[in-house]
Structures are given as C-alpha cells and as structure tokens.
Amino acid sequence: MKKLIVVTFLFLGLLLPSKSYASHVELKPCVQISHCVREEIDLKSNTQTFEAIKQIIENTPRTIITESDGDYLHAEVTSRIMKYIDDLEVSYIPENNQIVIRSESRVGEGDFGVNKKRVELIKNQLLEI
C-alpha cells in the first residue's frame, strides 16, 4: 500500500510539476485578448538586458516583484482605484536576444486597455536605454 501511495505521488508530480520546474522561457499565450497582452521584443544591443527591464518594473508604481529567477520575472500590479491585481511576467531569451512580456488581468472581461498601455510603457522605456 505504501508503494502505491509513493508511486501515485511521483506520477502526479510528473503530471503537475510545481512552478519551480516550469520553463521560464515560454510564457503562456493570451487566452482572452480583452484583458491580456503578450509581446515579444527583439533587443538591438547588448545594453538592453534583463536587469534593465527589472529596474524599470521595480520603479513602476503599485508593482511588486514576487519572483525573479535569472531569466524570468513575475510581478503583481495593483490597480489604483479598484485594487485589482494584474500579473506581469517577463522572460528573457538570451539565445534570440529577445524579451517576452505578458500582462494579464486576473478578473473581469476587459481591462480598458491597461495591460496594453503597461506593456507599451515598459517597451518604450526599455528601448530608450
């Protein structure tokens, strides 16, 4: 019986890996475009690094970085008035010299363009460096 339980947990661990084993290179595609934005940015020079985008996000109001793991960053952005939380993910792909940014609202059917504006602001600040 003990062996069956151990095998079951091992099998479930393979089927449902924890976040620490998840690939940080590929961010999920947006399911509902009405409140999600995913954009790939090709970097032109080596001065634009993952650390620079991390600094940009750290200096963004109402934004808290909850996970930072080498080439992956996850932040939570709280809306000013309603206090909704949006998820902001950034993944750096060094092989392609590319940054992938994904911003999505956790609740609701629409976001009034907030996620798109957020990604555009980060993108513009990154390209100014």
Buried (B, 14 or more C-beta within 10 A) or exposed (E): EEEEEEEEEEEEEEEEEEEEEEEBBEBEEBEEEBBBBBBEBEBEEEEBBBEBBBBBBEEBEEBBBEEBEEBBBBBBBEBEEEEBEBBBBBBBBEEEBBBBBBBBBEEEEEBEEBBBEBBBEBBEBBEEE
